[in-house]
Amino acid sequence: MATFNHSRTNIIRYILISVFIIILVQLFNLQVLSGKYRRDAFNNAVFPKVKYPGRGIIFDRNGKAILNNAILYDLVVTPKEVRAVDTTELCALLGIDVAEFNKRLRDARIRNGGYRPSLFAPLLPEAVHVRLDENIWKYPGFTLVERPVRVYPYNAGAHLLGYIGEADSAIIKRSGGFYRIGDYVGRSGLESTYENVLMGQRGVEYLLKDNLNRLVGSYENGSYDTAAVAGRNLHTCLDIELQMLAEKLLRGKVGAVVALDPKTGGVLAMASSPDFNPNDLAGPSRQKNYSRLVLDVASPMLNRAIKGQYPPGSTYKPMGALIALEEGLITSASSYDCHGTYYGCNRPLNCTEKQSGHAANLRLAIAWSCNSFFSDVIKKTIDNPAYNDPRKGLTAWKAYMSAFGMGHRTGIDLPSEDGGNVPDTGQYDKAYRGLWNSCTMTGGGLGIGQDKMLATPLQMANAMCLIANKGFYFTPHLVNRIEAENSNDTLLKKYRVKHEVLTHIAPDVYDVVTAGMQDVVEKGTAKTARIPGINICAKTGTAQNMILLDGKRYELKENSTFVCFAPREDPKIAIAVVVENAGAGGTWAGPIASLLVEKYLRDTLSGERVRKVEEIAATDLMPTHLARVQYKADSTRGFEWFKITRDSSYIRNYLKPGAPFVPPVLRKKR
């Protein structure tokens, strides 16, 4: 019996020792190996306050800050710490209802868990911030966090500079967790392209909390704090005064302006109209303003300078002349006996100039923009005897056009650039089932920049740089220098490369064409753009404009286009202007470019020229019949495809065959 009792005692002793060991092991695991409770204790006693860095500042070429930072505040919540909050009072202060309050709190708990801070109300208006700052102790679990926001001192350059927005789930996932809920990232323009440069690095400040959840001081004297590192600054090629002038001149119009420095490829100005105030997407009303802008059928957020695809019209003719000269198909003395119509193919083509002798030589043909002369030039180019095959002739022509930067993206440091269209044998095979010849594209207007040819204003300006430089260009770009740039920065290297694509064309060949382009302003189709004392080389364009609606084609008022560079002797600026539905190139686009050239080269405008600026800015050329129409370019047909989004019955009635009245700008295409 004693042996049995002794054995039972040992068993109980072993059980107790085992339990004690298990408890010790678990205590060791909980207190040493596992950090869960330590983290919970830390989260209960310490508040990690995120310190957002200031994004990099963007400067123009003269050192003026064109995109800067200001401080607003976010309201942040830690759901597990929310207790005894006067919900009604806080909702009234934030301008939300209780249902929205509960939804935000629930979403914060789902996104980040109960113990981690989450964004509750971003970018508080100043009045709301002040009241919350005074009474934040009333709302345990809520705190205010500084948030640097963007400000645009000149209210200009919205399409170029871009805007920032909160990182969505897709961005956070793509970043591999680098971005968190509540972080802001560049969503367009330079803000997007140079996000990694501008964003900086967030910091954290750890603050102690008392038993009433009040912040009472720094944790461990700040030894665990990390400082926020500001983003690096960008220095651009932009001239903000020129940019503001370009935007002013486009006021009340649909179109775009691009001004480049031919010597570097730097963008001096790039304006698109309609536009918007960039500050509308930077403050507390950002989301509301964004929704309004996105739904605006005038597409103010569309950067037409890089996404507007237009028939270049007669602005193509200097390129066509250079190709034909280089191929030996014409000379400077070549002529065409034009009497107002081209009869070289089955389909007659009208010429805008009826005066006899305006195409007696190449220089005159450029100055007076003779359609007949350049229709004959494209026919000769396609039927080039060196190839003896129109397919090979078209392929060779396309190669030249590609060298001019047409038909593909230029590579500018802006997102979402479009590449335009230069037709090739495949497109004509598809359109005409392989049954085409040189008269197909001649009749379609390829020789005068129509048919299936489409270009962005940026491409047109870049082509002028190439002609100004006699065969080379630099990739267009906005950013000239990144502050604190190091040897690992490769973002800007490609913009230093000189593209010598057509330097094999002799300088005297370029001189023949540029002489004709100077005559355009001196005595040709763009005398309105003349500036005494400055030799401008230019070309006007009056591009035919068509729509497809209900399966029918209709002709609209022409687009006014203009390209130029100046001064001829030492080109410092190249410009392309497109004003939609505005008529002849010398009427509106030419004067706009002329004012920009004078402003840039002389840094001032005379009193008379200032009055001209005000006159153009006050002129509303928004086409009334297109006021509620949105479009996209259709490169397969070579005309603009419009989608009726509102007031469609009004427009359809006026376009309907047999309608009692058709506005003169809406003529059915014969």
C-alpha positions in Angstrom: 0.0 0.0 0.0 2.9 2.4 0.9 4.5 1.5 -2.4 1.3 2.4 -4.3 0.9 5.7 -2.5 4.5 6.5 -3.2 4.1 5.7 -6.9 0.9 7.9 -7.0 2.8 10.8 -5.3 5.5 10.6 -7.9 2.9 10.6 -10.8 1.3 13.7 -9.3 4.7 15.3 -8.8 5.6 14.6 -12.4 2.3 16.0 -13.6 2.8 19.2 -11.6 6.4 19.5 -12.8 5.3 19.0 -16.4 2.5 21.6 -16.0 5.0 24.0 -14.4 7.5 23.4 -17.3 4.7 23.9 -19.9 3.8 27.2 -18.1 7.4 28.3 -18.0 7.9 27.5 -21.7 4.7 29.3 -22.7 5.7 32.3 -20.6 9.1 32.3 -22.3 7.3 32.0 -25.6 4.9 34.8 -24.9 7.4 37.1 -23.3 10.6 36.4 -25.3 9.9 34.5 -28.5 6.5 35.9 -29.4 6.1 39.7 -29.9 2.3 39.7 -30.1 1.6 40.9 -26.6 4.6 43.2 -26.6 3.2 44.7 -29.8 -0.2 45.0 -28.3 1.2 46.7 -25.2 3.3 48.9 -27.4 0.2 49.8 -29.5 -1.8 50.6 -26.4 0.9 52.9 -25.0 2.5 54.4 -28.1 1.0 56.2 -31.0 3.0 56.1 -34.3 2.5 59.5 -36.0 3.3 59.3 -39.6 5.3 62.3 -40.9 4.7 62.8 -44.6 7.6 64.3 -46.6 7.2 67.3 -48.7 7.2 66.4 -52.4 9.9 67.8 -54.6 9.3 71.3 -55.9 9.1 71.9 -59.6 10.8 75.1 -61.1 10.7 76.7 -64.5 13.8 77.5 -66.5 14.2 80.8 -64.6 14.1 79.3 -61.2 10.4 80.2 -60.4 8.6 77.6 -58.3 5.6 76.6 -60.5 4.6 73.7 -58.3 5.1 74.0 -54.5 3.9 72.6 -51.2 1.5 73.7 -48.5 0.4 72.0 -45.3 -3.1 70.6 -44.7 -4.2 68.0 -42.1 -5.7 64.5 -42.3 -7.9 63.1 -39.6 -6.7 59.6 -38.7 -8.4 57.0 -36.7 -7.3 53.9 -34.7 -10.5 51.9 -34.4 -9.7 49.9 -31.3 -9.1 53.2 -29.4 -12.4 54.8 -30.3 -14.5 55.0 -27.2 -17.2 57.3 -25.7 -17.0 59.6 -28.8 -19.8 62.1 -29.3 -20.6 60.8 -32.8 -23.2 63.4 -33.6 -20.9 66.3 -32.7 -18.0 64.9 -34.7 -20.2 64.1 -37.7 -21.6 67.7 -37.7 -18.0 69.0 -37.6 -17.0 66.8 -40.6 -20.2 67.4 -42.5 -21.1 63.7 -42.7 -24.0 61.6 -41.3 -23.8 58.8 -38.7 -24.1 56.1 -41.3 -21.1 57.5 -43.2 -19.2 57.7 -39.9 -19.8 54.0 -39.1 -19.0 53.0 -42.7 -15.6 54.8 -42.5 -14.8 53.3 -39.1 -15.7 49.8 -40.4 -13.6 50.3 -43.5 -10.7 51.4 -41.5 -10.9 48.3 -39.3 -11.1 46.0 -42.4 -8.2 47.7 -44.2 -5.7 48.1 -41.4 -7.0 46.2 -38.4 -8.1 47.7 -35.1 -4.8 48.8 -33.8 -3.2 50.6 -36.8 -4.1 54.1 -37.7 -6.1 54.6 -40.9 -7.1 57.7 -42.8 -10.6 58.8 -41.8 -11.0 62.3 -43.4 -8.4 63.6 -45.7 -7.3 67.2 -46.4 -9.5 69.0 -43.8 -10.5 72.6 -44.6 -8.8 75.1 -42.4 -11.9 75.9 -40.3 -12.5 72.2 -39.6 -8.8 71.6 -38.7 -8.8 74.5 -36.2 -11.9 73.3 -34.4 -10.6 69.7 -34.3 -7.2 70.8 -33.1 -8.8 72.5 -30.1 -11.1 69.6 -29.2 -9.2 66.5 -30.3 -9.1 65.2 -26.7 -12.8 64.7 -26.9 -12.4 62.1 -29.6 -10.2 59.2 -28.3 -8.8 57.2 -31.2 -8.7 60.2 -33.5 -5.7 62.3 -34.2 -4.5 65.0 -36.7 -1.6 64.3 -39.1 0.1 66.9 -41.2 -0.2 66.4 -45.0 1.9 68.4 -47.5 -0.3 69.2 -50.4 0.5 70.7 -53.8 -0.1 74.3 -54.7 0.2 75.9 -58.2 1.2 79.5 -57.7 0.6 80.5 -61.3 -2.6 78.5 -61.8 -1.0 77.2 -65.0 0.4 74.0 -66.6 -2.3 71.7 -65.3 -1.8 69.1 -68.1 2.0 69.2 -67.7 2.6 69.3 -64.0 -0.2 66.8 -63.2 -1.8 66.0 -59.9 -1.5 63.6 -57.0 -4.2 61.3 -55.6 -4.6 58.7 -52.9 -3.0 55.3 -53.8 -5.7 52.8 -54.6 -5.6 49.1 -54.0 -4.1 48.4 -57.5 -1.2 50.8 -56.9 -0.6 49.5 -53.4 -0.5 45.9 -54.8 1.8 46.8 -57.7 4.2 48.6 -55.2 4.6 45.4 -53.2 3.5 47.2 -50.0 5.7 50.2 -50.5 2.6 52.4 -50.6 0.0 52.2 -47.9 -3.6 53.3 -47.5 -3.6 57.0 -47.2 -0.4 57.6 -49.2 -0.6 60.0 -52.2 1.0 59.3 -55.5 1.4 61.1 -58.8 -1.5 60.3 -61.1 -0.7 62.3 -64.2 1.9 64.7 -65.8 5.3 65.1 -64.3 3.9 64.1 -60.9 3.4 60.6 -62.4 6.5 60.3 -64.6 8.9 61.5 -61.8 7.0 59.9 -58.9 10.1 58.1 -57.6 12.1 61.4 -57.6 9.4 63.6 -56.2 7.8 61.5 -53.5 10.5 61.5 -50.8 10.4 59.1 -47.9 7.9 59.1 -45.0 9.0 59.3 -41.4 7.5 58.2 -38.1 7.3 59.9 -34.7 6.4 57.7 -31.7 4.4 59.5 -29.0 3.4 58.2 -25.5 -0.3 58.0 -24.5 -1.7 58.2 -21.0 -4.6 56.2 -19.6 -7.0 58.7 -21.1 -5.5 58.2 -24.6 -3.9 61.7 -24.6 -0.5 62.2 -26.2 1.9 63.2 -23.4 5.3 63.2 -25.0 7.9 61.5 -27.0 8.6 57.8 -26.6 12.2 56.9 -25.5 13.2 60.5 -26.2 12.7 60.0 -29.9 15.3 57.3 -30.3 13.1 55.2 -32.5 11.8 58.1 -34.6 12.7 58.4 -38.3 12.8 61.7 -40.1 10.8 62.3 -43.3 13.0 62.8 -46.3 11.8 65.4 -48.7 11.5 64.6 -52.4 14.1 65.9 -54.9 13.3 69.1 -56.9 12.9 69.2 -60.6 14.1 72.1 -62.8 12.2 72.2 -66.1 12.7 73.8 -69.5 9.3 75.6 -69.2 9.0 79.4 -69.4 6.1 80.0 -67.1 5.3 83.4 -68.6 5.2 81.9 -72.1 3.1 79.1 -70.7 0.6 81.5 -69.2 0.5 83.5 -72.4 -0.2 80.4 -74.5 -3.0 79.3 -72.2 -4.5 82.8 -72.3 -4.4 82.9 -76.1 -6.2 79.5 -76.3 -9.0 80.7 -74.0 -12.4 80.0 -75.4 -11.0 77.7 -78.1 -10.4 74.0 -78.6 -6.8 73.2 -79.5 -3.2 73.1 -78.4 0.1 74.9 -78.5 3.6 73.4 -78.3 6.8 75.5 -78.2 10.2 73.7 -78.2 13.8 74.8 -78.0 15.3 73.3 -81.2 18.8 73.3 -79.7 17.9 71.0 -76.8 14.4 69.6 -77.3 13.2 71.3 -74.1 9.5 72.2 -73.9 9.2 75.9 -73.5 5.4 75.9 -73.3 2.7 73.3 -73.9 -0.9 74.4 -73.6 -4.2 72.5 -74.2 -7.7 74.0 -74.3 -10.1 73.6 -72.7 -8.1 73.3 -69.5 -8.7 73.7 -65.8 -7.2 75.3 -62.7 -4.7 72.7 -61.3 -5.4 73.9 -57.8 -8.9 72.4 -58.1 -7.3 69.0 -57.8 -5.1 69.8 -54.8 -7.3 70.8 -51.9 -10.3 69.6 -49.8 -12.6 69.7 -52.8 -10.3 67.6 -55.0 -12.7 64.6 -55.3 -15.7 66.8 -56.1 -13.8 68.8 -58.7 -12.3 65.6 -60.2 -15.7 64.2 -60.7 -16.9 67.4 -62.4 -13.9 67.5 -64.7 -14.2 63.9 -65.7 -17.8 64.3 -66.6 -17.3 67.5 -68.6 -17.8 66.5 -72.3 -15.4 69.3 -73.3 -12.7 67.0 -71.9 -10.7 69.7 -70.1 -8.4 67.0 -68.6 -7.4 65.8 -72.1 -3.9 67.0 -73.1 -4.5 67.7 -76.8 -0.8 68.6 -77.3 0.2 65.0 -76.9 -3.1 63.1 -77.4 -5.0 65.3 -80.0 -4.4 63.5 -83.3 -5.1 65.9 -86.2 -4.6 65.9 -90.0 -1.5 68.2 -90.3 -2.8 69.7 -93.5 -0.5 72.0 -95.4 2.0 72.1 -92.5 3.2 68.8 -93.9 4.3 70.4 -97.2 7.9 71.4 -96.1 8.5 67.7 -95.2 7.0 66.5 -98.5 9.3 69.0 -100.4 12.4 67.9 -98.5 11.7 64.2 -99.3 11.1 64.9 -103.0 14.2 67.1 -103.2 16.4 64.5 -101.6 15.0 61.8 -103.9 15.8 63.9 -106.9 12.1 64.1 -108.0 12.0 67.9 -108.0 14.4 70.8 -107.9 14.1 74.3 -106.5 13.1 75.4 -110.1 10.3 72.8 -110.4 6.9 74.3 -111.2 3.3 73.3 -111.8 1.0 75.3 -114.0 -1.9 75.5 -111.5 -5.1 77.3 -112.4 -7.0 76.3 -109.3 -7.3 72.6 -109.8 -5.1 69.5 -110.0 -6.0 67.1 -112.9 -3.1 64.6 -112.5 -5.4 61.9 -111.4 -9.0 60.9 -112.2 -10.3 62.9 -109.3 -9.8 66.7 -109.6 -8.3 68.4 -106.5 -9.0 72.1 -105.8 -6.3 74.5 -104.9 -7.0 77.3 -102.4 -5.0 79.8 -104.4 -6.5 80.8 -107.8 -3.9 83.4 -108.9 -1.9 82.2 -111.8 1.9 81.7 -111.3 1.7 80.9 -107.6 3.6 77.6 -108.2 6.1 78.8 -110.7 8.9 77.3 -108.5 9.2 75.4 -105.2 9.7 78.6 -103.1 6.5 80.1 -104.4 4.6 76.9 -104.0 5.5 76.8 -100.3 4.8 80.5 -99.8 1.3 80.2 -101.4 0.7 76.6 -100.2 -0.2 75.3 -103.7 -2.3 72.1 -103.3 -1.8 71.2 -107.0 2.0 71.4 -106.8 2.2 69.2 -103.7 -0.4 66.7 -105.0 1.9 66.3 -108.0 4.9 65.9 -105.6 3.3 63.0 -103.6 2.4 61.3 -106.9 6.0 61.5 -108.0 7.2 60.3 -104.6 5.0 57.2 -104.7 5.8 56.5 -108.4 9.5 57.1 -107.7 11.3 55.6 -110.8 14.2 54.5 -108.5 11.8 51.9 -107.0 9.5 51.3 -110.0 6.8 50.1 -107.6 4.3 52.2 -105.8 4.5 49.9 -102.8 8.2 50.4 -102.4 7.7 54.2 -103.1 5.2 54.4 -100.3 7.4 52.4 -97.9 10.4 54.7 -98.7 8.2 57.8 -98.1 7.0 56.3 -94.7 10.6 55.8 -93.7 11.3 59.5 -94.3 8.2 60.4 -92.3 9.3 58.2 -89.4 12.7 60.0 -89.4 10.7 63.3 -89.1 9.2 61.8 -85.9 5.8 61.2 -87.4 3.7 58.1 -86.9 5.2 57.2 -83.5 5.6 58.6 -80.1 8.4 61.2 -79.6 9.2 59.8 -76.1 8.5 63.0 -74.1 8.6 62.6 -70.3 4.8 62.7 -70.0 2.5 59.7 -69.7 -0.1 58.6 -72.3 1.4 60.2 -75.4 -0.2 59.2 -78.6 1.7 58.4 -81.8 -0.4 59.7 -84.6 -0.5 57.8 -87.9 1.5 57.6 -91.1 -0.3 55.2 -93.5 1.6 52.3 -94.9 0.9 49.6 -97.5 -1.0 47.5 -95.0 -3.5 50.2 -94.3 -4.2 50.9 -98.0 -4.4 47.1 -98.7 -7.0 46.8 -96.0 -9.0 49.9 -97.2 -8.8 49.1 -100.9 -8.3 45.3 -100.9 -4.9 45.7 -102.3 -6.2 47.6 -105.4 -4.5 51.0 -105.1 -1.9 53.2 -106.8 -0.3 56.6 -106.4 -3.6 58.3 -107.4 -5.4 56.6 -104.5 -3.4 58.7 -101.9 -3.1 61.7 -104.2 -6.8 61.9 -104.5 -7.2 61.3 -100.8 -5.1 64.4 -100.1 -2.0 62.7 -98.7 0.2 65.2 -100.5 -1.4 68.0 -98.6 -1.4 66.4 -95.2 -4.8 64.8 -95.2 -6.1 61.3 -96.1 -5.0 58.9 -93.4 -2.2 61.0 -92.0 -2.6 62.1 -88.3 -0.1 64.0 -86.1 -0.1 65.4 -82.6 0.9 69.1 -82.1 4.0 67.9 -80.3 5.1 65.8 -83.4 4.5 68.8 -85.6 6.6 71.1 -83.4 9.3 68.4 -83.3 9.4 68.2 -87.1 10.0 71.9 -87.2 13.0 71.4 -84.8 14.5 68.9 -87.3 14.1 71.3 -90.2 15.5 74.2 -88.2 18.5 72.1 -87.2 18.9 70.8 -90.8 18.5 67.1 -90.0 18.7 66.4 -86.3 16.6 66.8 -83.1 16.6 66.0 -79.4 13.8 64.1 -77.8 11.3 66.6 -76.5 11.3 66.8 -72.7 10.1 68.9 -69.8 12.7 68.2 -67.1 16.2 69.6 -67.6 17.8 68.8 -64.2 17.1 66.8 -61.1 18.5 68.3 -57.9 21.0 66.1 -56.1 21.3 64.0 -59.3 23.8 61.2 -59.0 25.5 58.8 -61.4 22.7 56.3 -60.9 20.1 58.7 -62.4 19.4 57.6 -65.9 16.0 59.3 -66.3 17.5 62.3 -68.3 20.3 60.6 -70.2 18.1 59.8 -73.2 17.2 63.5 -73.6 20.9 64.4 -74.2 21.1 62.2 -77.3 21.4 63.9 -80.6 19.2 62.2 -83.2 20.9 62.8 -86.6 18.2 61.2 -88.7 18.2 63.4 -91.8 21.7 65.0 -91.7 22.5 63.3 -95.0 20.2 65.8 -96.7 22.5 68.7 -97.9 22.2 72.0 -96.0 21.4 73.9 -99.3 18.4 71.6 -99.8 17.1 72.7 -96.4 17.8 76.3 -97.4 15.6 76.0 -100.4 12.7 74.9 -98.2 13.3 77.3 -95.4 13.5 80.2 -97.9 10.0 79.3 -99.0 8.9 79.0 -95.4 10.2 82.5 -94.7 8.2 83.8 -97.7 5.1 82.3 -96.1 5.3 85.1 -93.5 6.9 87.8 -95.6 4.5 87.7 -98.6 2.5 84.4 -98.5 -0.4 82.9 -96.6 0.7 84.0 -93.1 1.5 87.7 -93.4 -0.6 88.2 -90.2 2.3 86.4 -88.3 5.0 88.7 -89.5 7.2 90.4 -86.8 9.5 93.2 -88.1 13.1 92.4 -87.3 12.6 88.7 -86.8 12.9 86.3 -89.7 10.2 83.6 -89.1 10.1 80.4 -91.2 6.5 79.1 -91.1 3.8 77.1 -92.8 0.1 77.5 -92.5 -2.4 74.7 -92.6 -6.2 74.6 -93.2 -7.0 71.0 -92.4 -10.2 69.5 -93.6 -12.3 68.2 -90.7 -14.9 65.4 -91.0 -17.1 63.4 -88.7 -19.0 60.1 -89.0 -22.5 60.1 -87.6 -25.1 57.4 -88.1 -22.9 55.9 -90.8 -22.7 59.1 -92.8 -19.7 61.5 -93.3 -20.1 65.2 -92.7 -17.7 68.1 -93.2 -17.0 70.6 -90.4 -15.3 73.9 -90.5 -11.5 73.4 -91.0 -8.9 73.2 -88.3 -6.6 76.2 -88.2 -3.0 74.9 -88.0 0.4 76.7 -88.0 4.0 75.6 -87.5 7.1 77.8 -87.4 10.6 78.4 -86.1 12.6 81.6 -85.5 14.8 83.3 -86.1 15.9 81.6 -89.3 19.6 82.4 -88.9 19.8 80.9 -85.4 16.6 79.1 -84.4 15.7 79.4 -80.7 12.1 78.4 -80.7 9.8 76.1 -82.8 6.1 76.2 -82.4 3.0 74.2 -83.5 -0.5 75.6 -83.0 -3.8 73.8 -83.7 -7.2 75.6 -83.2 -10.1 73.3 -84.0 -12.9 74.4 -86.3 -11.4 77.9 -86.7 -10.7 78.1 -90.5 -7.6 79.2 -92.2 -4.2 78.7 -90.5 -3.2 82.3 -91.0 -6.3 83.6 -89.4 -6.0 82.3 -85.8 -3.2 79.8 -85.4 -0.6 82.0 -87.1 -1.2 85.2 -84.9 -1.1 83.0 -81.8 2.3 81.6 -82.7 3.6 85.0 -83.7 2.8 86.5 -80.3 4.5 83.6 -78.6 7.6 84.0 -80.7 7.9 87.7 -80.0 7.3 87.2 -76.3 10.0 84.5 -76.0 12.6 86.2 -78.2 12.1 89.8 -76.9 10.7 89.0 -73.5 8.1 91.7 -74.0 5.2 92.8 -76.3 4.5 96.2 -77.5 1.3 98.0 -76.6 -0.3 97.2 -79.9 0.6 93.5 -79.6 -0.7 93.4 -76.0 -4.0 94.6 -77.4 -3.8 91.8 -79.9 -3.4 89.3 -77.1 -6.5 90.6 -75.4 -8.4 90.5 -78.7 -7.6 86.9 -79.4 -8.1 85.8 -75.7 -11.6 87.5 -75.8 -12.6 85.7 -79.0 -14.7 82.6 -78.4 -14.1 80.0 -81.1 -15.7 77.1 -79.2 -17.9 75.5 -82.0 -21.5 75.8 -80.8 -22.6 72.7 -82.5 -19.8 70.7 -80.8 -20.2 72.3 -77.4 -21.6 69.0 -76.0 -19.7 66.6 -78.2 -16.7 64.4 -77.3 -14.4 62.9 -79.9 -11.5 60.6 -80.4 -9.3 60.3 -83.4 -9.8 57.4 -85.8 -6.5 56.6 -87.5 -8.0 54.1 -89.9 -10.2 56.6 -91.6 -8.2 59.8 -91.3 -11.0 61.9 -89.9 -12.4 62.7 -86.4 -15.0 60.3 -85.0 -17.4 62.1 -82.8 -19.6 60.5 -80.1 -22.7 62.4 -79.2 -23.0 62.5 -75.5 -25.7 65.1 -74.9 -28.1 67.2 -76.9 -27.9 64.5 -79.6 -31.4 65.2 -80.9 -30.5 68.8 -81.7 -27.4 67.9 -83.6 -29.0 65.0 -85.4 -31.8 67.2 -86.6 -29.3 69.6 -88.2 -27.3 66.8 -89.7 -30.3 64.8 -91.0 -30.4 64.8 -94.8 -33.3 67.0 -96.0 -33.4 69.1 -92.9 -34.7 72.6 -93.5 -31.5 74.3 -92.4 -27.9 73.2 -92.2 -25.4 75.5 -90.5 -22.5 76.5 -92.8 -20.0 74.7 -90.7 -21.9 71.4 -91.0 -22.0 70.7 -94.7 -22.7 67.1 -95.8 -19.6 65.7 -97.5 -20.2 65.2 -101.3 
